[in-house]
């Protein structure tokens, strides 16, 4: 089985520990890198052409507007081929109760028929939100499995938990 670890992550100003903190590396990125290294999987960072605002609150405003408008922000390429890929470990932060719209841009680029998607969601207490159900509704030809929620501020010390979950999920 061939696996791709695809993730969206945001360094800089994030919410954590009850307020805005500055992260040198995004929480989801930390987990995605550990999983890809353990599985020997290809790693793809979903990155938007137009950067999100550095300011945390301005970024959440943009994310809310994208969700409301069902936007599909352009992402940087080239996109990886899914030829021979049976599973995607999909990492993302919980933005307004679901996946960031850039993640949907990525997924919309493929025929996901028969591909297993294992959702990995970082958050600061909102868990997976409705992201797993949203993924199942949006990509019914894929096999979306139970996701894993990890508090973002716990990411660095939760890599072994994420790796064990990924091994079981794909």
N, C-alpha and C positions, 0 to 999 in steps of 0.2 A: 504494500500500500504506500502510495506517495502522498506526502502531506505538505501543504503550504501553510506557513504562519503569516497571516496578514493582520495588520493592526493600524489603528489610528490612535495617536497619542499626542498630548500637548505638554511641552515643557513651559517654563515661565510661570506666570501667575496662575495659580490653581486654588481651589478651596480645600482646606484641610485643617484639622485640629481646631475647628471652630472659627476660622478666619482665613484670609487670603495669605498664602505662602508662595514662595518662589522656588520652583523646582529646576535644577540643572538638567534633568532628564525626566520625561514623562513617566508616570506610574505604569501605564499600560505597556510602554516600551520596555521597561525593566522585565516585566513578566514575559513578554513576547520573545525577547532575546534569550531568556533562560529556557523556554520551551523549545525554541528552534535549535538551540545548541544541544539540548538533551536528545531530541528526536532526529537530529541530523537533517532537519527540514530547511527548505528555502524560506527566507524571511523577506517580507515586502512591507514597507512602511507606506500607508495610505496618507499622502500629503497633498494638500490643496494647492492649486496654482496661485490663488489669491490667499495670502496668509490671513489667519484670524487675528483680531486685535490683540495686542499684548496685554492690555488691561483686562482683568478677569471679568468684570461686570459688563464691559463693552462686548467681550466675546460671548457671554451668555445671551446678550441681546441679539447678536447675529445668529446664534444657534437657535434661539426661539423663533426668530423670523424665518429661518430656513425650514424649520419643522412645520410651522404654520403654512408656508407656501409650498411645502413638499418639494423644496429645491433640490437640485442635484449639482452641487458645486463641482467645477472641473478639478480633476486630480492630475498630479504630475505622472508622467509615464516614463518609460514605456511600462505598460502593464505586463505582469508575468503571464505566461501561457499556462492554461490549466490542463493541457494535454497530459494525460497520465496521472493527474492529481485526483485522488479519491476523497481527500478530506482537507478542510480548511479550519485551522484553529483561528478564530476571528476575535481579535482583541479590540476593545473600545471602551471609552468612558461612558457612563450614563449621562446623556445630555437630554434634559427635559423628559426623562422617563423612557427613553429608547436609545437606539444607536444614532450617532451623529449622521447627518445627511451625506457626508463624504463617504461613509461606509456603504451607504446605499448606491452611490455613484459607482463605487468599485464593484459591488455585487451585480448591479444592473448590466455591467459590461460582459457578463458571461452567461452561457447556458449552464445552469447548475443542476441539471437533471442527474439524479443519483449521487451527487456530491454530498458528503457529510459535512455539516457546519457545526463546529463546537464553539459556542459563544463564551467569551471570557470578558467580563465587565468589571471595570474598576469604578468606584464610587465612594462617597463619604457617608454612607448610611442608607441610600435609597435602593441598594441592592440591584438586581437585574431590571427593576421596573417592569415595563411591558415589553422589553426588547426581544425576549425569546418568542413570545406570541406574535410580535410584529414581524420578526424574521420568518416565522412559519407561514404567516398570511402572505407576506410579500414574495416569498420564494417557495411555493408549494411543491415544486419538483425536486427540491433539495431535502435531505434528511437532517433537519435541525434537531440536535440532541440537547439534553439538559445542560444548562449553562453553569458557569461558576462566577460567583460574585466575590470580589476581594476589595476590601477598603483600600483606597489608594495610598493612604499614609502607611499602610502595612505591606505594600508591594515588595519592598526590598527584603523583608523577612518572610515573605510568603512564596518565594520562588519554588521551593520544594513541593508545597501544596499544589501550586499551579501545574507543575510538571507531572505530578502523580495523577491529577485530574485529566490532563491532556492524554496521557498514556491510556487511561481507562476509556476515554471518550471517543477515540478515533480507531 
